[in-house]
Amino acid sequence: QVQLVESGGGLVQAGGSLRLSCAASGSISRLDAMGWYRQAPGKQRELVATISSGGSTIYTDSVKGRFSISRDSAKNTVYLQMNSLKPEDTAVYYCAVGWYYSGKYVYWGQGTQVTVSS
């Protein structure tokens, strides 16, 4: 059974930085994507960034140039470095594991709150 445990969320002022981490336990070798989604109150969950086992990445337009996703495959861990945070980045951030090209994610973390104050 695969479990994803996120950490690193919190409260930060606009312009600040946070680093999210997500460690996967269990076998995820058949899945090639590790990604981050977020959901703000009253909004749909959206993909923030994803990274393949080969290092290819996809970012949603609103975070390009500010966020950076990386992974340590040996540790089954994915990171999201978030810089120049804006109040509109406030959301619950979820780690997910799945398939890169299909965009289908099958395992999800419990979520971590990120709040950016103005």
MOPAC internal coordinates of N, CA, C and O (Angstrom, degrees):
PM7 1SCF
backbone

  N    0.0000 0     0.00 0     0.00 0    0    0    0
  C    1.4547 1     0.00 0     0.00 0    1    0    0
  C    1.5232 1   109.60 1     0.00 0    2    1    0
  O    1.2310 1   120.59 1   -43.82 1    3    2    1
  N    1.3172 1   116.49 1   136.18 1    3    2    1
  C    1.4592 1   121.65 1  -177.96 1    5    3    2
  C    1.5263 1   109.95 1   -96.16 1    6    5    3
  O    1.2310 1   121.01 1   -47.74 1    7    6    5
  N    1.3122 1   115.67 1   132.26 1    7    6    5
  C    1.4623 1   121.49 1   174.25 1    9    7    6
  C    1.5166 1   109.38 1  -125.32 1   10    9    7
  O    1.2310 1   120.96 1   -39.65 1   11   10    9
  N    1.3148 1   115.77 1   140.35 1   11   10    9
  C    1.4613 1   121.97 1   178.29 1   13   11   10
  C    1.5203 1   108.36 1  -117.96 1   14   13   11
  O    1.2310 1   120.92 1   -51.04 1   15   14   13
  N    1.3147 1   115.85 1   128.96 1   15   14   13
  C    1.4638 1   120.66 1  -178.68 1   17   15   14
  C    1.5231 1   108.67 1  -122.97 1   18   17   15
  O    1.2310 1   121.29 1   -63.07 1   19   18   17
  N    1.3331 1   115.13 1   116.93 1   19   18   17
  C    1.4631 1   121.56 1  -178.93 1   21   19   18
  C    1.5221 1   110.63 1   -95.02 1   22   21   19
  O    1.2310 1   121.14 1   -25.62 1   23   22   21
  N    1.3171 1   115.43 1   154.38 1   23   22   21
  C    1.4610 1   121.50 1   173.49 1   25   23   22
  C    1.5218 1   108.50 1  -153.66 1   26   25   23
  O    1.2310 1   121.40 1   -16.15 1   27   26   25
  N    1.3413 1   114.93 1   163.85 1   27   26   25
  C    1.4559 1   119.75 1   173.72 1   29   27   26
  C    1.5092 1   116.00 1   106.72 1   30   29   27
  O    1.2310 1   119.72 1   174.83 1   31   30   29
  N    1.3074 1   118.14 1    -5.17 1   31   30   29
  C    1.4622 1   119.34 1   178.59 1   33   31   30
  C    1.5193 1   111.17 1   -72.21 1   34   33   31
  O    1.2310 1   120.97 1    -6.42 1   35   34   33
  N    1.3242 1   115.74 1   173.58 1   35   34   33
  C    1.4576 1   119.37 1   178.95 1   37   35   34
  C    1.5089 1   112.26 1   160.57 1   38   37   35
  O    1.2310 1   121.62 1    15.14 1   39   38   37
  N    1.3134 1   114.50 1  -164.86 1   39   38   37
  C    1.4674 1   122.32 1  -179.57 1   41   39   38
  C    1.5162 1   109.03 1  -106.43 1   42   41   39
  O    1.2310 1   120.76 1   -48.76 1   43   42   41
  N    1.3317 1   116.15 1   131.24 1   43   42   41
  C    1.4603 1   121.10 1  -179.32 1   45   43   42
  C    1.5239 1   108.58 1  -143.88 1   46   45   43
  O    1.2310 1   120.90 1   -27.94 1   47   46   45
  N    1.3097 1   115.89 1   152.06 1   47   46   45
  C    1.4582 1   119.96 1   176.57 1   49   47   46
  C    1.5234 1   110.29 1   -79.28 1   50   49   47
  O    1.2310 1   121.14 1   -24.72 1   51   50   49
  N    1.3074 1   115.43 1   155.28 1   51   50   49
  C    1.4612 1   120.46 1   176.87 1   53   51   50
  C    1.5268 1   109.85 1   -55.16 1   54   53   51
  O    1.2310 1   121.30 1   -43.56 1   55   54   53
  N    1.3254 1   115.13 1   136.44 1   55   54   53
  C    1.4531 1   121.02 1  -177.23 1   57   55   54
  C    1.5138 1   113.38 1    93.74 1   58   57   55
  O    1.2310 1   120.96 1   168.71 1   59   58   57
  N    1.3169 1   115.78 1   -11.29 1   59   58   57
  C    1.4569 1   120.15 1  -178.91 1   61   59   58
  C    1.5203 1   112.79 1   -83.84 1   62   61   59
  O    1.2310 1   121.57 1     5.77 1   63   62   61
  N    1.3382 1   114.60 1  -174.23 1   63   62   61
  C    1.4607 1   121.25 1  -176.04 1   65   63   62
  C    1.5203 1   110.46 1  -131.97 1   66   65   63
  O    1.2310 1   121.56 1   -27.69 1   67   66   65
  N    1.3151 1   114.61 1   152.31 1   67   66   65
  C    1.4598 1   122.80 1   171.35 1   69   67   66
  C    1.5213 1   108.08 1  -143.54 1   70   69   67
  O    1.2310 1   121.24 1   -26.31 1   71   70   69
  N    1.3216 1   115.24 1   153.69 1   71   70   69
  C    1.4542 1   120.61 1   174.92 1   73   71   70
  C    1.5176 1   109.41 1  -124.79 1   74   73   71
  O    1.2310 1   120.78 1   -60.49 1   75   74   73
  N    1.3074 1   116.12 1   119.51 1   75   74   73
  C    1.4544 1   121.44 1   177.15 1   77   75   74
  C    1.5241 1   109.57 1   -95.06 1   78   77   75
  O    1.2310 1   121.48 1   -35.23 1   79   78   77
  N    1.3269 1   114.77 1   144.77 1   79   78   77
  C    1.4559 1   121.07 1   175.83 1   81   79   78
  C    1.5219 1   109.12 1  -127.89 1   82   81   79
  O    1.2310 1   121.14 1   -29.95 1   83   82   81
  N    1.3188 1   115.43 1   150.05 1   83   82   81
  C    1.4628 1   120.61 1   177.12 1   85   83   82
  C    1.5136 1   108.05 1  -143.89 1   86   85   83
  O    1.2310 1   121.19 1   -60.58 1   87   86   85
  N    1.3270 1   115.33 1   119.42 1   87   86   85
  C    1.4491 1   121.36 1   179.36 1   89   87   86
  C    1.5198 1   109.60 1  -107.28 1   90   89   87
  O    1.2310 1   121.09 1   -49.94 1   91   90   89
  N    1.3214 1   115.52 1   130.06 1   91   90   89
  C    1.4618 1   121.17 1   179.37 1   93   91   90
  C    1.5219 1   110.09 1  -102.63 1   94   93   91
  O    1.2310 1   121.15 1   -48.06 1   95   94   93
  N    1.3100 1   115.40 1   131.94 1   95   94   93
  C    1.4585 1   120.37 1   173.12 1   97   95   94
  C    1.5211 1   108.17 1  -111.14 1   98   97   95
  O    1.2310 1   121.14 1   -30.67 1   99   98   97
  N    1.3381 1   115.42 1   149.33 1   99   98   97
  C    1.4575 1   119.12 1  -174.55 1  101   99   98
  C    1.5142 1   110.59 1    96.95 1  102  101   99
  O    1.2310 1   120.54 1    -3.61 1  103  102  101
  N    1.3005 1   116.58 1   176.39 1  103  102  101
  C    1.4614 1   121.21 1  -175.07 1  105  103  102
  C    1.5243 1   111.71 1   -86.27 1  106  105  103
  O    1.2310 1   121.31 1   -62.56 1  107  106  105
  N    1.3248 1   115.11 1   117.44 1  107  106  105
  C    1.4679 1   119.88 1   176.64 1  109  107  106
  C    1.5210 1   110.52 1  -121.94 1  110  109  107
  O    1.2310 1   120.37 1  -162.35 1  111  110  109
  N    1.3199 1   116.89 1    17.65 1  111  110  109
  C    1.4655 1   120.53 1  -174.24 1  113  111  110
  C    1.5214 1   112.54 1   -62.87 1  114  113  111
  O    1.2310 1   120.10 1   152.33 1  115  114  113
  N    1.3354 1   117.42 1   -27.67 1  115  114  113
  C    1.4665 1   119.63 1  -179.37 1  117  115  114
  C    1.5213 1   112.36 1   -80.85 1  118  117  115
  O    1.2310 1   120.37 1   171.66 1  119  118  117
  N    1.3060 1   116.90 1    -8.34 1  119  118  117
  C    1.4606 1   122.48 1  -179.27 1  121  119  118
  C    1.5191 1   108.85 1  -106.30 1  122  121  119
  O    1.2310 1   119.83 1   -47.44 1  123  122  121
  N    1.3387 1   117.94 1   132.56 1  123  122  121
  C    1.4592 1   118.27 1  -171.20 1  125  123  122
  C    1.5210 1   114.33 1  -107.93 1  126  125  123
  O    1.2310 1   119.88 1  -178.72 1  127  126  125
  N    1.3186 1   117.83 1     1.28 1  127  126  125
  C    1.4553 1   119.08 1  -177.85 1  129  127  126
  C    1.5237 1   111.68 1  -123.05 1  130  129  127
  O    1.2310 1   121.10 1   -41.28 1  131  130  129
  N    1.3116 1   115.51 1   138.72 1  131  130  129
  C    1.4627 1   122.46 1   170.16 1  133  131  130
  C    1.5231 1   106.07 1  -125.45 1  134  133  131
  O    1.2310 1   121.01 1   -49.43 1  135  134  133
  N    1.3088 1   115.68 1   130.57 1  135  134  133
  C    1.4558 1   117.78 1  -174.04 1  137  135  134
  C    1.5070 1   113.54 1  -144.89 1  138  137  135
  O    1.2310 1   121.81 1    -5.23 1  139  138  137
  N    1.3270 1   114.15 1   174.77 1  139  138  137
  C    1.4591 1   122.75 1   177.48 1  141  139  138
  C    1.5214 1   109.31 1  -126.05 1  142  141  139
  O    1.2310 1   121.32 1   -49.12 1  143  142  141
  N    1.3013 1   115.08 1   130.88 1  143  142  141
  C    1.4514 1   123.15 1   171.92 1  145  143  142
  C    1.5269 1   107.64 1  -114.24 1  146  145  143
  O    1.2310 1   120.90 1   -14.68 1  147  146  145
  N    1.3261 1   115.88 1   165.32 1  147  146  145
  C    1.4620 1   119.60 1   172.90 1  149  147  146
  C    1.5178 1   109.70 1  -144.62 1  150  149  147
  O    1.2310 1   121.63 1   -26.05 1  151  150  149
  N    1.3187 1   114.49 1   153.95 1  151  150  149
  C    1.4557 1   120.45 1   177.32 1  153  151  150
  C    1.5173 1   109.30 1  -139.32 1  154  153  151
  O    1.2310 1   121.49 1   -62.26 1  155  154  153
  N    1.3113 1   114.76 1   117.74 1  155  154  153
  C    1.4603 1   121.04 1   176.40 1  157  155  154
  C    1.5239 1   109.09 1   -92.31 1  158  157  155
  O    1.2310 1   119.80 1   -22.58 1  159  158  157
  N    1.3183 1   117.99 1   157.42 1  159  158  157
  C    1.4654 1   120.96 1  -179.88 1  161  159  158
  C    1.5246 1   111.68 1   -55.28 1  162  161  159
  O    1.2310 1   120.88 1   -51.11 1  163  162  161
  N    1.3294 1   115.92 1   128.89 1  163  162  161
  C    1.4572 1   120.94 1   177.98 1  165  163  162
  C    1.5053 1   115.37 1    77.39 1  166  165  163
  O    1.2310 1   120.53 1  -174.65 1  167  166  165
  N    1.3300 1   116.60 1     5.35 1  167  166  165
  C    1.4634 1   120.03 1  -178.91 1  169  167  166
  C    1.5202 1   110.36 1  -121.83 1  170  169  167
  O    1.2310 1   121.44 1   -17.82 1  171  170  169
  N    1.3461 1   114.84 1   162.18 1  171  170  169
  C    1.4467 1   119.93 1   177.44 1  173  171  170
  C    1.5254 1   110.66 1   -76.98 1  174  173  171
  O    1.2310 1   121.35 1   -26.16 1  175  174  173
  N    1.3190 1   115.03 1   153.84 1  175  174  173
  C    1.4537 1   119.81 1   174.56 1  177  175  174
  C    1.5243 1   108.77 1   -65.62 1  178  177  175
  O    1.2310 1   120.38 1   -43.69 1  179  178  177
  N    1.3300 1   116.87 1   136.31 1  179  178  177
  C    1.4632 1   121.20 1  -179.66 1  181  179  178
  C    1.5206 1   110.65 1  -130.15 1  182  181  179
  O    1.2310 1   121.54 1   -29.62 1  183  182  181
  N    1.3168 1   114.66 1   150.38 1  183  182  181
  C    1.4544 1   120.44 1   175.34 1  185  183  182
  C    1.5265 1   108.66 1   -73.12 1  186  185  183
  O    1.2310 1   120.75 1   -49.82 1  187  186  185
  N    1.3139 1   116.18 1   130.18 1  187  186  185
  C    1.4643 1   121.37 1   176.41 1  189  187  186
  C    1.5230 1   109.36 1   -94.94 1  190  189  187
  O    1.2310 1   120.74 1   128.06 1  191  190  189
  N    1.3306 1   116.19 1   -51.94 1  191  190  189
  C    1.4511 1   121.26 1  -178.94 1  193  191  190
  C    1.5150 1   109.14 1  -162.95 1  194  193  191
  O    1.2310 1   121.51 1   -28.26 1  195  194  193
  N    1.3281 1   114.71 1   151.74 1  195  194  193
  C    1.4529 1   119.91 1   176.05 1  197  195  194
  C    1.5109 1   109.17 1  -144.06 1  198  197  195
  O    1.2310 1   121.18 1   -25.43 1  199  198  197
  N    1.3313 1   115.34 1   154.57 1  199  198  197
  C    1.4563 1   120.71 1  -179.31 1  201  199  198
  C    1.5150 1   108.83 1  -138.14 1  202  201  199
  O    1.2310 1   121.06 1   -43.29 1  203  202  201
  N    1.3331 1   115.58 1   136.71 1  203  202  201
  C    1.4499 1   120.34 1   179.85 1  205  203  202
  C    1.5241 1   110.42 1   -87.09 1  206  205  203
  O    1.2310 1   120.97 1    -8.37 1  207  206  205
  N    1.3086 1   115.75 1   171.63 1  207  206  205
  C    1.4535 1   120.15 1   177.17 1  209  207  206
  C    1.5250 1   111.42 1   -64.65 1  210  209  207
  O    1.2310 1   120.38 1   156.79 1  211  210  209
  N    1.3270 1   116.89 1   -23.21 1  211  210  209
  C    1.4561 1   121.11 1   177.86 1  213  211  210
  C    1.5109 1   114.20 1   -89.93 1  214  213  211
  O    1.2310 1   120.69 1   177.61 1  215  214  213
  N    1.3361 1   116.29 1    -2.39 1  215  214  213
  C    1.4574 1   120.07 1   176.61 1  217  215  214
  C    1.5208 1   115.03 1    97.77 1  218  217  215
  O    1.2310 1   120.04 1  -179.07 1  219  218  217
  N    1.3219 1   117.52 1     0.93 1  219  218  217
  C    1.4658 1   119.43 1   176.08 1  221  219  218
  C    1.5196 1   109.04 1   -69.87 1  222  221  219
  O    1.2310 1   120.92 1   -34.64 1  223  222  221
  N    1.3219 1   115.84 1   145.36 1  223  222  221
  C    1.4657 1   120.16 1  -176.10 1  225  223  222
  C    1.5278 1   111.64 1  -131.87 1  226  225  223
  O    1.2310 1   121.92 1   -26.01 1  227  226  225
  N    1.3122 1   113.92 1   153.99 1  227  226  225
  C    1.4614 1   122.52 1   173.05 1  229  227  226
  C    1.5179 1   106.81 1  -134.83 1  230  229  227
  O    1.2310 1   120.70 1   -44.19 1  231  230  229
  N    1.3289 1   116.26 1   135.81 1  231  230  229
  C    1.4596 1   121.92 1   177.36 1  233  231  230
  C    1.5239 1   109.05 1  -126.65 1  234  233  231
  O    1.2310 1   120.87 1   -34.43 1  235  234  233
  N    1.3178 1   115.95 1   145.57 1  235  234  233
  C    1.4418 1   118.15 1   169.75 1  237  235  234
  C    1.5244 1   108.45 1   -71.68 1  238  237  235
  O    1.2310 1   120.18 1   -30.40 1  239  238  237
  N    1.3228 1   117.27 1   149.60 1  239  238  237
  C    1.4617 1   121.18 1  -171.63 1  241  239  238
  C    1.5283 1   113.03 1   -56.65 1  242  241  239
  O    1.2310 1   120.27 1   143.27 1  243  242  241
  N    1.3074 1   117.08 1   -36.73 1  243  242  241
  C    1.4626 1   119.85 1  -172.76 1  245  243  242
  C    1.5254 1   113.89 1   -69.20 1  246  245  243
  O    1.2310 1   119.66 1   166.94 1  247  246  245
  N    1.3198 1   118.26 1   -13.06 1  247  246  245
  C    1.4698 1   120.10 1  -178.76 1  249  247  246
  C    1.5152 1   112.83 1  -114.37 1  250  249  247
  O    1.2310 1   120.19 1   176.96 1  251  250  249
  N    1.3113 1   117.25 1    -3.04 1  251  250  249
  C    1.4724 1   119.70 1  -178.69 1  253  251  250
  C    1.5301 1   109.88 1   -60.62 1  254  253  251
  O    1.2310 1   121.33 1   -45.49 1  255  254  253
  N    1.3175 1   115.06 1   134.51 1  255  254  253
  C    1.4525 1   120.64 1  -179.02 1  257  255  254
  C    1.5159 1   114.00 1    86.26 1  258  257  255
  O    1.2310 1   120.21 1   168.25 1  259  258  257
  N    1.3370 1   117.20 1   -11.75 1  259  258  257
  C    1.4704 1   120.78 1  -179.50 1  261  259  258
  C    1.5326 1   111.90 1  -115.76 1  262  261  259
  O    1.2310 1   120.43 1   143.25 1  263  262  261
  N    1.3212 1   116.79 1   -36.75 1  263  262  261
  C    1.4568 1   121.82 1  -178.17 1  265  263  262
  C    1.5204 1   109.73 1  -106.71 1  266  265  263
  O    1.2310 1   121.42 1   -29.00 1  267  266  265
  N    1.3370 1   114.88 1   151.00 1  267  266  265
  C    1.4534 1   120.14 1   177.56 1  269  267  266
  C    1.5273 1   108.99 1  -139.48 1  270  269  267
  O    1.2310 1   120.76 1   -52.31 1  271  270  269
  N    1.3264 1   116.15 1   127.69 1  271  270  269
  C    1.4600 1   120.98 1   179.01 1  273  271  270
  C    1.5245 1   108.98 1  -103.71 1  274  273  271
  O    1.2310 1   120.76 1   -37.76 1  275  274  273
  N    1.3193 1   116.16 1   142.24 1  275  274  273
  C    1.4579 1   121.28 1   177.03 1  277  275  274
  C    1.5162 1   108.30 1  -148.43 1  278  277  275
  O    1.2310 1   120.94 1   -14.06 1  279  278  277
  N    1.3223 1   115.82 1   165.94 1  279  278  277
  C    1.4574 1   118.93 1  -179.72 1  281  279  278
  C    1.5147 1   110.04 1  -145.78 1  282  281  279
  O    1.2310 1   121.91 1   -28.49 1  283  282  281
  N    1.3232 1   113.95 1   151.51 1  283  282  281
  C    1.4529 1   122.57 1   172.29 1  285  283  282
  C    1.5227 1   105.40 1  -116.67 1  286  285  283
  O    1.2310 1   120.68 1   -82.48 1  287  286  285
  N    1.3240 1   116.30 1    97.52 1  287  286  285
  C    1.4559 1   120.18 1  -173.73 1  289  287  286
  C    1.5207 1   112.08 1   -65.10 1  290  289  287
  O    1.2310 1   120.45 1   149.07 1  291  290  289
  N    1.3112 1   116.75 1   -30.93 1  291  290  289
  C    1.4683 1   120.57 1   179.84 1  293  291  290
  C    1.5294 1   110.42 1   -64.60 1  294  293  291
  O    1.2310 1   120.90 1   150.54 1  295  294  293
  N    1.3224 1   115.89 1   -29.46 1  295  294  293
  C    1.4623 1   120.96 1  -179.32 1  297  295  294
  C    1.5203 1   112.26 1  -103.30 1  298  297  295
  O    1.2310 1   120.18 1  -177.67 1  299  298  297
  N    1.3411 1   117.27 1     2.33 1  299  298  297
  C    1.4709 1   121.04 1  -176.14 1  301  299  298
  C    1.5248 1   111.43 1    51.01 1  302  301  299
  O    1.2310 1   120.99 1  -135.44 1  303  302  301
  N    1.3116 1   115.71 1    44.56 1  303  302  301
  C    1.4588 1   121.19 1  -175.84 1  305  303  302
  C    1.5241 1   110.25 1  -126.28 1  306  305  303
  O    1.2310 1   121.48 1   -41.01 1  307  306  305
  N    1.3207 1   114.77 1   138.99 1  307  306  305
  C    1.4585 1   121.19 1   176.45 1  309  307  306
  C    1.5226 1   108.16 1  -121.48 1  310  309  307
  O    1.2310 1   121.25 1   -34.54 1  311  310  309
  N    1.3327 1   115.20 1   145.46 1  311  310  309
  C    1.4598 1   121.35 1  -177.62 1  313  311  310
  C    1.5296 1   109.52 1  -124.23 1  314  313  311
  O    1.2310 1   121.33 1   -27.87 1  315  314  313
  N    1.3138 1   115.06 1   152.13 1  315  314  313
  C    1.4611 1   120.65 1   172.62 1  317  315  314
  C    1.5245 1   107.72 1  -132.70 1  318  317  315
  O    1.2310 1   121.18 1   -72.51 1  319  318  317
  N    1.3147 1   115.35 1   107.49 1  319  318  317
  C    1.4583 1   120.97 1   176.09 1  321  319  318
  C    1.5206 1   108.04 1   -88.08 1  322  321  319
  O    1.2310 1   120.67 1   -59.36 1  323  322  321
  N    1.3225 1   116.32 1   120.64 1  323  322  321
  C    1.4567 1   121.47 1  -176.42 1  325  323  322
  C    1.5157 1   109.32 1  -116.44 1  326  325  323
  O    1.2310 1   120.84 1   -64.86 1  327  326  325
  N    1.3158 1   116.00 1   115.14 1  327  326  325
  C    1.4596 1   122.55 1   179.50 1  329  327  326
  C    1.5220 1   110.44 1  -114.90 1  330  329  327
  O    1.2310 1   120.89 1   -15.69 1  331  330  329
  N    1.3097 1   115.90 1   164.31 1  331  330  329
  C    1.4722 1   121.74 1   178.67 1  333  331  330
  C    1.5237 1   111.20 1    48.35 1  334  333  331
  O    1.2310 1   121.11 1  -132.02 1  335  334  333
  N    1.3066 1   115.48 1    47.98 1  335  334  333
  C    1.4634 1   120.31 1  -175.70 1  337  335  334
  C    1.5199 1   111.58 1   -64.31 1  338  337  335
  O    1.2310 1   121.68 1   -34.22 1  339  338  337
  N    1.3257 1   114.39 1   145.78 1  339  338  337
  C    1.4608 1   122.75 1  -179.52 1  341  339  338
  C    1.5243 1   109.46 1  -120.46 1  342  341  339
  O    1.2310 1   119.88 1   -23.83 1  343  342  341
  N    1.3251 1   117.84 1   156.17 1  343  342  341
  C    1.4686 1   118.90 1   177.55 1  345  343  342
  C    1.5262 1   112.86 1   -55.52 1  346  345  343
  O    1.2310 1   120.09 1   148.59 1  347  346  345
  N    1.3187 1   117.44 1   -31.41 1  347  346  345
  C    1.4653 1   119.78 1   179.87 1  349  347  346
  C    1.5275 1   113.39 1   -72.65 1  350  349  347
  O    1.2310 1   120.02 1   174.36 1  351  350  349
  N    1.3268 1   117.58 1    -5.64 1  351  350  349
  C    1.4744 1   121.35 1   173.14 1  353  351  350
  C    1.5272 1   111.26 1   -82.69 1  354  353  351
  O    1.2310 1   120.27 1   172.81 1  355  354  353
  N    1.3214 1   117.09 1    -7.19 1  355  354  353
  C    1.4597 1   120.60 1   179.79 1  357  355  354
  C    1.5175 1   110.72 1   -61.90 1  358  357  355
  O    1.2310 1   120.90 1   -55.07 1  359  358  357
  N    1.3270 1   115.88 1   124.93 1  359  358  357
  C    1.4619 1   121.52 1  -176.35 1  361  359  358
  C    1.5265 1   108.90 1  -177.37 1  362  361  359
  O    1.2310 1   121.50 1    -8.84 1  363  362  361
  N    1.3132 1   114.73 1   171.16 1  363  362  361
  C    1.4602 1   120.51 1   166.10 1  365  363  362
  C    1.5215 1   106.64 1   -88.92 1  366  365  363
  O    1.2310 1   120.84 1   -53.48 1  367  366  365
  N    1.3183 1   115.99 1   126.52 1  367  366  365
  C    1.4559 1   121.98 1  -178.85 1  369  367  366
  C    1.5240 1   109.46 1  -101.66 1  370  369  367
  O    1.2310 1   121.30 1   -49.30 1  371  370  369
  N    1.3355 1   115.12 1   130.70 1  371  370  369
  C    1.4625 1   121.79 1  -177.51 1  373  371  370
  C    1.5263 1   109.95 1  -117.59 1  374  373  371
  O    1.2310 1   121.42 1   -45.24 1  375  374  373
  N    1.2952 1   114.89 1   134.76 1  375  374  373
  C    1.4532 1   121.51 1   171.38 1  377  375  374
  C    1.5200 1   108.76 1   -86.93 1  378  377  375
  O    1.2310 1   120.20 1   -35.04 1  379  378  377
  N    1.3396 1   117.22 1   144.96 1  379  378  377
  C    1.4588 1   120.61 1  -179.78 1  381  379  378
  C    1.5197 1   109.99 1  -146.37 1  382  381  379
  O    1.2310 1   121.43 1   -27.64 1  383  382  381
  N    1.3109 1   114.87 1   152.36 1  383  382  381
  C    1.4628 1   121.67 1   178.90 1  385  383  382
  C    1.5258 1   108.41 1  -128.36 1  386  385  383
  O    1.2310 1   121.25 1   -44.24 1  387  386  385
  N    1.3391 1   115.21 1   135.76 1  387  386  385
  C    1.4600 1   118.15 1  -178.47 1  389  387  386
  C    1.4995 1   111.79 1  -171.90 1  390  389  387
  O    1.2310 1   121.06 1    38.61 1  391  390  389
  N    1.3461 1   115.58 1  -141.39 1  391  390  389
  C    1.4597 1   121.81 1  -177.99 1  393  391  390
  C    1.5120 1   110.53 1  -113.05 1  394  393  391
  O    1.2310 1   120.72 1   -49.39 1  395  394  393
  N    1.2993 1   116.22 1   130.61 1  395  394  393
  C    1.4689 1   122.20 1  -170.48 1  397  395  394
  C    1.5113 1   112.31 1   -65.63 1  398  397  395
  O    1.2310 1   119.69 1   127.01 1  399  398  397
  N    1.3290 1   118.19 1   -52.99 1  399  398  397
  C    1.4632 1   119.78 1  -171.69 1  401  399  398
  C    1.5205 1   113.44 1   -77.14 1  402  401  399
  O    1.2310 1   119.93 1   150.76 1  403  402  401
  N    1.3164 1   117.73 1   -29.24 1  403  402  401
  C    1.4600 1   119.10 1   177.36 1  405  403  402
  C    1.5174 1   111.60 1   -83.50 1  406  405  403
  O    1.2310 1   120.44 1   159.44 1  407  406  405
  N    1.3182 1   116.76 1   -20.56 1  407  406  405
  C    1.4541 1   120.03 1  -177.96 1  409  407  406
  C    1.5074 1   114.02 1    71.11 1  410  409  407
  O    1.2310 1   120.61 1  -161.57 1  411  410  409
  N    1.3199 1   116.44 1    18.43 1  411  410  409
  C    1.4559 1   120.47 1   179.86 1  413  411  410
  C    1.5274 1   108.86 1   -97.24 1  414  413  411
  O    1.2310 1   121.14 1   -52.13 1  415  414  413
  N    1.3358 1   115.42 1   127.87 1  415  414  413
  C    1.4561 1   121.01 1  -179.14 1  417  415  414
  C    1.5197 1   109.23 1  -115.50 1  418  417  415
  O    1.2310 1   120.79 1   -46.51 1  419  418  417
  N    1.3155 1   116.10 1   133.49 1  419  418  417
  C    1.4612 1   119.78 1  -171.56 1  421  419  418
  C    1.5269 1   113.82 1  -112.51 1  422  421  419
  O    1.2310 1   120.37 1   160.46 1  423  422  421
  N    1.3192 1   116.89 1   -19.54 1  423  422  421
  C    1.4544 1   120.07 1   178.17 1  425  423  422
  C    1.5281 1   108.92 1  -124.89 1  426  425  423
  O    1.2310 1   121.44 1   -40.51 1  427  426  425
  N    1.3304 1   114.84 1   139.49 1  427  426  425
  C    1.4537 1   120.69 1  -175.40 1  429  427  426
  C    1.5231 1   110.92 1  -132.38 1  430  429  427
  O    1.2310 1   121.53 1   -33.73 1  431  430  429
  N    1.3319 1   114.69 1   146.27 1  431  430  429
  C    1.4522 1   120.02 1   172.82 1  433  431  430
  C    1.5154 1   110.54 1   -82.68 1  434  433  431
  O    1.2310 1   121.17 1    -1.20 1  435  434  433
  N    1.3216 1   115.36 1   178.80 1  435  434  433
  C    1.4552 1   120.88 1  -176.02 1  437  435  434
  C    1.5316 1   112.43 1   -84.06 1  438  437  435
  O    1.2310 1   120.34 1   166.21 1  439  438  437
  N    1.3054 1   116.95 1   -13.79 1  439  438  437
  C    1.4546 1   121.75 1   178.19 1  441  439  438
  C    1.5138 1   112.66 1    97.13 1  442  441  439
  O    1.2310 1   121.23 1   -31.76 1  443  442  441
  N    1.3205 1   115.26 1   148.24 1  443  442  441
  C    1.4552 1   121.31 1   176.22 1  445  443  442
  C    1.5284 1   108.12 1  -135.51 1  446  445  443
  O    1.2310 1   120.83 1   -44.19 1  447  446  445
  N    1.3255 1   116.01 1   135.81 1  447  446  445
  C    1.4614 1   120.80 1  -175.05 1  449  447  446
  C    1.5162 1   110.88 1   -81.33 1  450  449  447
  O    1.2310 1   121.03 1   -48.37 1  451  450  449
  N    1.3200 1   115.64 1   131.63 1  451  450  449
  C    1.4599 1   122.44 1   171.53 1  453  451  450
  C    1.5262 1   107.18 1  -119.49 1  454  453  451
  O    1.2310 1   120.99 1   -57.53 1  455  454  453
  N    1.3264 1   115.71 1   122.47 1  455  454  453
  C    1.4641 1   120.91 1   179.73 1  457  455  454
  C    1.5144 1   108.78 1  -123.45 1  458  457  455
  O    1.2310 1   120.88 1   -55.01 1  459  458  457
  N    1.3251 1   115.92 1   124.99 1  459  458  457
  C    1.4532 1   121.43 1   179.99 1  461  459  458
  C    1.5259 1   107.97 1  -113.96 1  462  461  459
  O    1.2310 1   121.14 1   -62.28 1  463  462  461
  N    1.3156 1   115.43 1   117.72 1  463  462  461
  C    1.4641 1   120.10 1  -179.07 1  465  463  462
  C    1.5226 1   110.78 1   -91.74 1  466  465  463
  O    1.2310 1   121.13 1   -31.86 1  467  466  465
  N    1.3235 1   115.44 1   148.14 1  467  466  465
  C    1.4640 1   119.83 1  -178.52 1  469  467  466
  C    1.5089 1   111.33 1   -89.54 1  470  469  467
  O    1.2310 1   120.10 1   180.00 1  471  470  469

